[in-house]
């Protein structure tokens, strides 16, 4: 099965083409604000490298979050447009799961984190399994002190992966059972592995039913009630 994978939930955007989970071509760029300008040239590059026709794609995988809003929106819109254009189904993937799968550990409990800005991260625990990982709890949006408290009370040896550099260095002091490691960001080549497994189980979503997993309200909101109370509205 030929799959197009689109990853834009973090500053590291990537696009990959694969067949049965095996990587055929990939393009990557780390740019916090450059998702939109990167995507279509990256898609074109991957198809040029493989020589595949766009209509050969059997499914489109896309990271639906969590992560910053602009990147997720760009990735989902591109995936929806491509899938609709070639008549392919979509596979929704979590940025947290992608990072956990790439983590290099055979025994430690994995905490995967994504920087949500404003001093918060989205975090979720996973347990390693032969050939993969499995969720070991629910994803949450946490501040540094909240996350530290969870790690401090966890009796298991733990590996934290993702953008943990976004958290203050002081929070790691005294956490003797905790190691920090790679990857820092999710990537489209790992998405191919997840998408191939889900495709084999028929876990598809229609393009029009795809929904982002922001896990938090937008950074900028207009309080119409406040505006009206201040006399700015009739």
Order of alpha helices (4+ residues) and beta strands (2+ residues): beta-beta-beta-alpha-beta-alpha-beta-alpha-beta-beta-beta-beta-alpha-beta-beta-alpha-alpha
